[in-house]
Amino acid sequence: MQLLVAGTLLVAGLQWLGSTTDIVELLLNGVALAYIMEIDELTYNVLVPTKVATLIRRMEPMDVNWPMELPLRSLLMTVPLTITLTIFMVNVLQPHAQAVSEVQQALCA
């Protein structure tokens, strides 16, 4: 579920930030997107009772004997991320950058 929400936010955020041309709006939109990504932690801090949060914080990590292997899951997660970013670059940023470049050439020529 978290992966689905993060993926949806990634795609929507990329489209939102990619369509912004003004530097001030880009900065504000980036801060707003970062705030949206932090809402889960803010909600946890507000809703979880202090005793429960202290108990969780004091818990010792469990010892797990993992064999030293390649992190296959992490490597496999980079594939869809790379594909998503490539599609975004080709479909959103390049046409947008080309349009901005054409406007700049028309105004400065």
Secondary structure as GFF3:
##gff-version 3
##sequence-region A 1 109
A	DSSP	alpha_helix	2	18	.	.	.	ID=ss1
A	DSSP	alpha_helix	23	47	.	.	.	ID=ss2
A	DSSP	alpha_helix	50	58	.	.	.	ID=ss3
A	DSSP	alpha_helix	72	88	.	.	.	ID=ss4
A	DSSP	pi_helix	89	93	.	.	.	ID=ss5
A	DSSP	alpha_helix	94	108	.	.	.	ID=ss6
###
